[in-house]
Amino acid sequence: MTKISTLIGLSAVVSLCVSPVLAQTVPDSDVPTTSLSIPGNVQIFGDAKGNVYRPSATVNGEIITATDIEQRMGLIRVANNNIELPPEEEQRLRQQVFSNLIDEKLQIQEARAAKIDIDENLINEQFARLAARYKQTPQQFTEYLASKGSSAAAVKQQIRGEYAWDRLLARNIQSTTNVSTEEVEAVVKRMTDAKGQDEFHLAEIYLTATPETIQSVAENAQKIVQALQSGGSFAAYARQFSEASTAVVGGDLGWVKGGQLPDSMADAARQMQPGQLVGPIEVPGGVSIMLMVDRRQVLTADPRDAVLSLKQISLDFPAGTTPARGAELAGQFAEATRGIAGCGGADAVAQSLGAQVVARDGIAMRQLPAPLQATLIDLQVGQTTQPFGAANEGVSVLVLCGRELPNTATAPNLEEIEGRLLEEKVNKRAQRYLRDMRRDAVIDFS
């Protein structure tokens, strides 16, 4: 596995499996070139049991238990709508979770050594916000997690690790990383020269690999892609498995141009549409899985830069609504809302349906999901979108009440450019920092 191979060492990278008695030899012609002192005619001696996955470890004296691993596996199931995985994929994820827990333990230990304390109130607040996404109170969410084989403690520990690592990077790396005026000006010049060219908002799951491990890492990445295509959350998988520091923000790379990406990623991005998933793609140092969040043209006005005034009419289905009954209610809702004559008529239609109405101004079109953007671009003021929602929850429509279009392209934002350059530098240094922490750690696999 990508991370655990780095932690265990060269023997795990090449996946040695030999009997206690029999030694294997590798022909000179098949020996990969490395910077290590390895004889051409390698002989492997002894029992390889120490190199196989074990469900617990001690990291600098602190224990990771099999229960810790299983509860994190429960979080992945929750994040991915309890999709059942094949046994092989389940085992691969378990190994990756194990290595992630080791990294998390190292990050928390390093933050503690730097006297960085994370306020428990902050962790509880973040836990409450996460519960709210599932429309639950913290207590309800705690019970829900337990029913799925996880726990509130597992979620809070992951939150604690993310905050600890983020603050550690802010103190030890970001505070000593600078972006010069010349670097910002160079980017502005490139943007001006690139006016009208495509720019991409991407998210990425990055897995490191060496020439010796690239094949196995790519196979693992393909399995992640298959899980995502089955309905898995990209942000959740990025948080669990990406080895870039952007993992803490769900793998979000922000807006980038093709020239800022490795050639393989740039070529793929130019062919992608918003919402499309591609990968694994081989990049320097490993492989990447890419999600196209959005795309635009540099310094060029775009209809999707419009700011909208909307009314949302929502009909919640009663608890226990069957799919068949849900489809029937959605059909009635669609028929009734189809005849709405402008925003002024929305309230009366909603009242007749027993639905709720929410009015909002100043909504950037790009903040909406890609399918809704595509619908709203072609709507006239006063028209209504097609119904959308979930068969077991409810259905909604949006009524377009107003649209403010950009007259001219936006000038380059110097603060955003500086922030992006700083993030890139911090990401590179953070990867080296974690690599050094792994190298110095005392890890006992029991």
C-alpha positions as CSV (number, residue, x, y, z in Angstrom):
1,M,0.0,0.0,0.0
2,T,1.2,3.5,-0.7
3,K,1.7,4.9,2.8
4,I,2.3,1.7,4.7
5,S,5.0,0.6,2.3
6,T,6.9,3.8,3.1
7,L,6.6,3.2,6.8
8,I,7.6,-0.5,6.9
9,G,10.5,-0.2,4.5
10,L,12.0,-1.7,1.4
11,S,11.0,-5.2,2.2
12,A,7.3,-4.4,2.2
13,V,7.6,-2.3,-0.9
14,V,8.7,-5.3,-2.9
15,S,6.1,-7.6,-1.1
16,L,8.5,-10.4,-0.2
17,C,6.8,-13.6,0.7
18,V,9.2,-16.5,1.3
19,S,9.2,-19.6,3.5
20,P,11.5,-19.7,6.6
21,V,13.9,-22.1,4.9
22,L,13.9,-21.3,1.1
23,A,15.8,-18.4,-0.1
24,Q,15.0,-16.6,-3.4
25,T,17.4,-15.1,-6.0
26,V,16.8,-12.3,-8.4
27,P,18.7,-12.2,-11.7
28,D,21.0,-9.3,-12.2
29,S,19.1,-8.1,-15.3
30,D,15.9,-7.7,-13.2
31,V,17.5,-5.6,-10.4
32,P,16.0,-2.0,-10.3
33,T,18.4,0.9,-10.1
34,T,18.2,2.6,-6.7
35,S,20.5,4.7,-4.5
36,L,20.7,1.9,-1.9
37,S,23.6,-0.6,-1.6
38,I,21.9,-3.8,-2.9
39,P,23.9,-6.6,-4.4
40,G,22.9,-7.7,-7.8
41,N,22.3,-11.3,-6.8
42,V,19.9,-10.8,-3.9
43,Q,19.1,-13.6,-1.5
44,I,16.2,-13.4,0.9
45,F,16.6,-15.2,4.2
46,G,14.3,-15.9,7.1
47,D,10.6,-15.6,7.8
48,A,8.7,-12.8,6.1
49,K,5.9,-12.7,8.6
50,G,7.1,-9.4,10.0
51,N,6.3,-7.7,6.6
52,V,2.6,-8.7,6.4
53,Y,-0.2,-6.5,7.6
54,R,-0.9,-6.7,11.3
55,P,-4.0,-5.0,12.8
56,S,-2.1,-3.0,15.5
57,A,1.0,-1.1,16.1
58,T,2.9,1.0,18.6
59,V,4.0,4.4,17.3
60,N,6.7,6.0,19.4
61,G,5.1,4.2,22.4
62,E,1.5,5.0,21.6
63,I,-0.8,2.2,20.6
64,I,-3.1,1.9,17.5
65,T,-5.5,-1.0,18.1
66,A,-7.6,-3.1,15.8
67,T,-10.6,-1.4,17.2
68,D,-9.2,2.0,16.0
69,I,-8.9,0.6,12.5
70,E,-12.4,-0.9,12.4
71,Q,-14.0,2.3,13.7
72,R,-12.3,4.3,10.9
73,M,-13.5,1.7,8.4
74,G,-17.0,2.4,9.8
75,L,-16.5,6.1,9.0
76,I,-15.6,5.3,5.4
77,R,-18.8,3.3,5.1
78,V,-20.8,6.2,6.6
79,A,-19.2,8.7,4.2
80,N,-20.0,6.4,1.2
81,N,-23.6,5.6,1.9
82,N,-22.8,2.2,3.4
83,I,-21.8,0.8,0.0
84,E,-20.7,-2.9,0.3
85,L,-17.2,-3.5,-1.0
86,P,-15.6,-6.7,-2.2
87,P,-13.5,-8.5,0.4
88,E,-10.3,-7.6,-1.5
89,E,-11.2,-4.0,-1.6
90,E,-12.2,-4.0,2.1
91,Q,-8.8,-5.4,3.0
92,R,-7.0,-2.9,0.9
93,L,-8.9,0.0,2.5
94,R,-8.2,-1.5,6.0
95,Q,-4.4,-1.5,5.3
96,Q,-4.6,2.1,4.0
97,V,-6.6,3.2,7.0
98,F,-3.9,1.6,9.2
99,S,-1.2,3.6,7.6
100,N,-3.3,6.8,7.8
101,L,-3.7,6.2,11.5
102,I,0.1,5.9,11.9
103,D,0.6,9.2,10.0
104,E,-2.1,10.9,12.2
105,K,-0.5,9.6,15.3
106,L,2.8,11.0,14.2
107,Q,1.3,14.4,13.4
108,I,-0.5,14.7,16.8
109,Q,2.7,13.7,18.6
110,E,4.7,16.3,16.6
111,A,2.2,19.0,17.5
112,R,2.2,18.0,21.1
113,A,6.0,18.2,21.2
114,A,5.7,21.7,19.7
115,K,3.3,22.5,22.6
116,I,0.3,22.9,20.2
117,D,-2.9,22.1,22.1
118,I,-6.2,21.7,20.3
119,D,-9.2,23.0,22.4
120,E,-11.8,20.3,22.9
121,N,-14.5,22.9,22.5
122,L,-13.3,23.4,18.9
123,I,-13.4,19.7,18.2
124,N,-16.9,19.4,19.7
125,E,-18.0,22.4,17.5
126,Q,-16.7,20.7,14.4
127,F,-18.3,17.4,15.4
128,A,-21.7,19.3,15.8
129,R,-21.3,20.8,12.3
130,L,-20.6,17.4,10.9
131,A,-23.7,16.0,12.6
132,A,-25.8,18.9,11.2
133,R,-24.8,17.8,7.7
134,Y,-26.6,14.5,8.4
135,K,-29.5,16.5,9.9
136,Q,-28.8,15.1,13.4
137,T,-27.9,16.4,16.8
138,P,-24.5,15.5,18.2
139,Q,-26.1,12.8,20.4
140,Q,-28.1,11.4,17.5
141,F,-25.0,11.3,15.4
142,T,-23.0,9.6,18.1
143,E,-25.7,6.8,18.2
144,Y,-25.7,6.7,14.4
145,L,-22.0,6.2,14.2
146,A,-22.1,3.4,16.8
147,S,-24.8,1.6,14.8
148,K,-22.4,1.7,11.8
149,G,-19.5,0.2,13.7
150,S,-17.7,3.6,14.3
151,S,-17.7,6.0,17.2
152,A,-17.8,9.7,18.1
153,A,-14.3,9.3,19.5
154,A,-13.0,8.1,16.1
155,V,-14.4,11.1,14.4
156,K,-13.1,13.5,17.0
157,Q,-9.6,12.0,16.9
158,Q,-9.5,12.5,13.1
159,I,-10.7,16.1,13.6
160,R,-8.0,16.5,16.3
161,G,-5.3,15.2,13.9
162,E,-6.4,17.5,11.1
163,Y,-6.3,20.6,13.4
164,A,-3.0,19.6,14.9
165,W,-1.3,19.1,11.5
166,D,-2.7,22.3,10.1
167,R,-1.5,24.3,13.1
168,L,1.8,22.6,13.1
169,L,2.3,23.5,9.4
170,A,1.2,27.0,10.1
171,R,3.8,27.5,12.8
172,N,6.8,25.5,11.4
173,I,6.4,25.8,7.7
174,Q,3.9,28.5,6.6
175,S,5.4,31.1,8.9
176,T,8.8,30.6,7.3
177,T,7.5,30.3,3.7
178,N,7.3,33.5,1.6
179,V,6.0,34.5,-1.8
180,S,7.8,37.4,-3.4
181,T,6.2,40.3,-5.4
182,E,8.1,39.1,-8.4
183,E,6.5,35.6,-8.2
184,V,3.0,37.1,-8.1
185,E,3.8,39.5,-11.0
186,A,5.1,36.6,-13.0
187,V,1.8,34.7,-12.5
188,V,-0.2,37.9,-13.4
189,K,1.8,38.2,-16.6
190,R,1.2,34.6,-17.5
191,M,-2.6,35.1,-16.9
192,T,-2.7,38.2,-19.1
193,D,-0.8,36.4,-21.8
194,A,-3.2,33.4,-21.4
195,K,-6.4,35.5,-21.6
196,G,-9.2,33.3,-23.1
197,Q,-7.4,30.0,-22.3
198,D,-9.0,27.4,-20.2
199,E,-8.7,27.3,-16.4
200,F,-9.8,24.4,-14.2
201,H,-11.1,24.0,-10.7
202,L,-9.8,20.5,-9.8
203,A,-9.8,18.2,-6.8
204,E,-7.1,15.5,-6.6
205,I,-6.3,12.3,-4.7
206,Y,-2.5,11.9,-4.9
207,L,-0.7,8.7,-4.0
208,T,3.1,8.6,-4.0
209,A,4.9,5.8,-5.8
210,T,8.4,4.8,-6.8
211,P,9.3,3.1,-10.0
212,E,9.2,-0.2,-8.2
213,T,5.7,0.3,-6.7
214,I,4.0,2.3,-9.5
215,Q,2.1,-0.7,-10.8
216,S,0.6,-1.7,-7.4
217,V,-0.2,1.9,-6.5
218,A,-1.9,2.4,-9.8
219,E,-4.0,-0.7,-9.2
220,N,-5.0,0.6,-5.7
221,A,-5.9,4.0,-7.3
222,Q,-8.1,2.2,-9.8
223,K,-10.0,0.6,-7.0
224,I,-10.6,4.0,-5.4
225,V,-11.9,5.2,-8.7
226,Q,-14.3,2.3,-8.8
227,A,-15.5,3.1,-5.3
228,L,-16.0,6.7,-6.3
229,Q,-18.0,5.7,-9.4
230,S,-20.2,3.6,-7.2
231,G,-21.2,6.7,-5.2
232,G,-18.3,7.3,-2.8
233,S,-17.6,10.8,-1.6
234,F,-14.5,12.3,-3.3
235,A,-13.8,14.6,-0.4
236,A,-14.1,11.7,2.1
237,Y,-11.7,9.5,0.1
238,A,-9.3,12.4,-0.4
239,R,-9.3,13.0,3.4
240,Q,-8.6,9.3,4.0
241,F,-6.1,8.4,1.3
242,S,-4.6,11.4,-0.5
243,E,-0.9,12.0,0.5
244,A,-1.0,15.7,-0.5
245,S,-1.5,18.2,2.2
246,T,-4.7,19.3,0.4
247,A,-6.2,16.1,1.9
248,V,-7.5,18.2,4.8
249,V,-9.7,20.2,2.4
250,G,-11.0,17.1,0.5
251,G,-8.3,17.3,-2.1
252,D,-9.3,20.7,-3.5
253,L,-6.6,22.2,-5.7
254,G,-8.5,25.4,-6.4
255,W,-8.3,27.1,-9.9
256,V,-5.3,26.2,-12.0
257,K,-4.3,26.5,-15.6
258,G,-3.0,23.7,-17.8
259,G,0.5,25.1,-17.6
260,Q,0.5,24.8,-13.8
261,L,-0.1,21.1,-13.9
262,P,2.0,18.1,-14.9
263,D,1.6,17.4,-18.6
264,S,-0.4,14.2,-18.0
265,M,-2.9,16.0,-15.7
266,A,-3.1,19.0,-18.1
267,D,-3.9,16.8,-21.1
268,A,-6.6,15.1,-19.1
269,A,-8.1,18.3,-17.7
270,R,-8.5,19.8,-21.2
271,Q,-10.8,16.9,-22.1
272,M,-12.9,16.9,-18.9
273,Q,-16.2,18.5,-18.1
274,P,-17.5,19.7,-14.7
275,G,-18.4,16.7,-12.5
276,Q,-16.2,14.3,-14.5
277,L,-13.8,11.9,-12.7
278,V,-10.6,10.6,-14.4
279,G,-7.7,8.5,-13.2
280,P,-5.4,7.1,-12.2
281,I,-3.0,9.3,-14.1
282,E,0.8,8.9,-13.7
283,V,2.4,12.1,-12.4
284,P,5.9,12.9,-11.1
285,G,6.3,11.0,-7.8
286,G,3.2,9.0,-8.0
287,V,-0.4,8.8,-9.5
288,S,-3.4,11.1,-9.2
289,I,-7.2,10.8,-9.4
290,M,-8.8,14.0,-10.7
291,L,-12.3,15.4,-10.3
292,M,-13.2,18.4,-12.5
293,V,-15.2,20.7,-10.1
294,D,-15.6,23.5,-12.7
295,R,-13.8,25.1,-15.6
296,R,-13.7,28.6,-17.1
297,Q,-11.7,30.8,-19.5
298,V,-9.0,33.1,-18.1
299,L,-10.0,36.8,-17.7
300,T,-13.1,36.1,-19.9
301,A,-16.7,36.8,-18.9
302,D,-18.7,33.6,-18.4
303,P,-22.5,33.2,-18.0
304,R,-21.8,31.0,-15.0
305,D,-20.3,34.0,-13.2
306,A,-23.8,35.4,-12.9
307,V,-25.2,36.3,-9.5
308,L,-28.8,35.0,-9.1
309,S,-31.9,35.7,-7.1
310,L,-33.8,32.5,-6.5
311,K,-36.8,31.0,-4.8
312,Q,-36.7,27.4,-3.7
313,I,-39.9,25.5,-3.3
314,S,-39.4,22.3,-1.3
315,L,-41.8,19.5,-0.4
316,D,-40.6,17.1,2.3
317,F,-41.8,13.5,2.1
318,P,-43.3,12.0,5.2
319,A,-41.1,9.5,7.1
320,G,-41.4,6.0,5.7
321,T,-42.4,7.1,2.2
322,T,-41.8,4.2,-0.2
323,P,-40.0,4.8,-3.5
324,A,-43.3,4.3,-5.4
325,R,-45.2,6.8,-3.3
326,G,-42.2,9.2,-3.6
327,A,-42.3,9.0,-7.4
328,E,-46.1,9.7,-7.3
329,L,-45.6,12.7,-5.0
330,A,-42.8,14.0,-7.2
331,G,-44.9,13.7,-10.3
332,Q,-47.7,15.7,-8.6
333,F,-45.2,18.3,-7.5
334,A,-43.7,18.6,-11.0
335,E,-47.1,19.1,-12.6
336,A,-48.1,21.8,-10.1
337,T,-44.8,23.8,-10.2
338,R,-44.6,23.6,-14.0
339,G,-47.3,26.3,-14.3
340,I,-45.7,28.9,-11.9
341,A,-45.9,32.3,-13.5
342,G,-42.9,34.1,-12.2
343,C,-41.6,34.5,-8.6
344,G,-44.7,36.3,-7.6
345,G,-46.8,33.1,-8.1
346,A,-44.4,30.8,-6.3
347,D,-45.8,31.3,-2.8
348,A,-49.4,30.5,-3.8
349,V,-48.4,27.3,-5.5
350,A,-46.2,26.3,-2.6
351,Q,-49.1,26.9,-0.2
352,S,-51.4,24.7,-2.3
353,L,-48.9,21.9,-2.1
354,G,-48.1,22.3,1.6
355,A,-44.5,23.1,0.5
356,Q,-41.9,25.5,2.0
357,V,-40.5,28.5,0.2
358,V,-37.1,30.0,0.7
359,A,-36.0,33.2,-1.1
360,R,-32.3,34.0,-1.5
361,D,-30.4,36.8,-3.3
362,G,-26.8,37.1,-4.2
363,I,-26.2,33.4,-5.0
364,A,-23.2,32.8,-7.3
365,M,-24.2,30.4,-10.0
366,R,-20.9,28.6,-9.7
367,Q,-21.8,27.7,-6.1
368,L,-24.6,25.4,-7.4
369,P,-24.2,21.8,-8.5
370,A,-23.2,21.4,-12.2
371,P,-26.5,20.0,-13.4
372,L,-28.4,23.0,-11.9
373,Q,-25.9,25.4,-13.5
374,A,-26.6,23.8,-16.9
375,T,-30.3,24.3,-16.4
376,L,-30.2,27.8,-15.0
377,I,-28.0,29.1,-17.8
378,D,-30.8,28.6,-20.3
379,L,-33.7,29.8,-18.1
380,Q,-35.4,33.1,-18.5
381,V,-36.3,35.2,-15.4
382,G,-39.5,33.8,-14.0
383,Q,-39.0,30.3,-15.2
384,T,-38.6,27.2,-13.1
385,T,-36.0,24.4,-13.1
386,Q,-36.9,20.7,-13.4
387,P,-37.7,19.1,-10.0
388,F,-34.7,17.6,-8.2
389,G,-34.2,15.8,-4.9
390,A,-34.1,12.4,-3.3
391,A,-36.9,9.8,-3.7
392,N,-37.0,9.1,0.1
393,E,-36.5,12.6,1.3
394,G,-38.3,15.2,-0.8
395,V,-38.4,17.2,-4.0
396,S,-37.6,20.9,-4.9
397,V,-37.6,23.3,-7.7
398,L,-35.8,26.7,-8.2
399,V,-37.6,29.7,-9.6
400,L,-35.3,32.3,-11.3
401,C,-36.2,35.7,-9.9
402,G,-33.2,37.7,-11.2
403,R,-29.8,37.4,-12.8
404,E,-26.9,39.9,-12.8
405,L,-24.4,39.1,-15.6
406,P,-20.8,40.3,-15.5
407,N,-20.2,42.9,-18.1
408,T,-16.4,42.4,-18.2
409,A,-13.9,39.9,-17.2
410,T,-12.5,40.1,-13.7
411,A,-9.0,41.4,-13.2
412,P,-6.4,39.0,-11.6
413,N,-6.8,38.9,-7.8
414,L,-3.3,39.4,-6.4
415,E,-4.2,38.1,-3.0
416,E,-5.7,34.9,-4.4
417,I,-2.6,34.4,-6.6
418,E,-0.3,34.9,-3.6
419,G,-2.3,32.5,-1.5
420,R,-2.2,29.8,-4.2
421,L,1.6,30.1,-4.6
422,L,2.0,30.0,-0.8
423,E,-0.1,26.9,-0.6
424,E,1.9,25.1,-3.3
425,K,5.1,25.8,-1.4
426,V,3.7,24.8,1.9
427,N,2.3,21.5,0.4
428,K,5.8,20.5,-0.9
429,R,7.5,21.3,2.4
430,A,4.7,19.5,4.3
431,Q,5.3,16.3,2.3
432,R,9.0,16.4,3.1
433,Y,8.2,17.1,6.8
434,L,5.9,14.0,7.1
435,R,8.4,11.9,5.2
436,D,11.1,12.8,7.8
437,M,8.7,12.1,10.7
438,R,8.0,8.6,9.3
439,R,11.7,8.0,8.9
440,D,12.6,9.0,12.5
441,A,9.6,7.2,14.1
442,V,9.9,4.0,16.1
443,I,7.1,1.8,15.0
444,D,6.5,-1.7,16.3
445,F,4.0,-3.8,14.4
446,S,2.5,-6.3,16.8
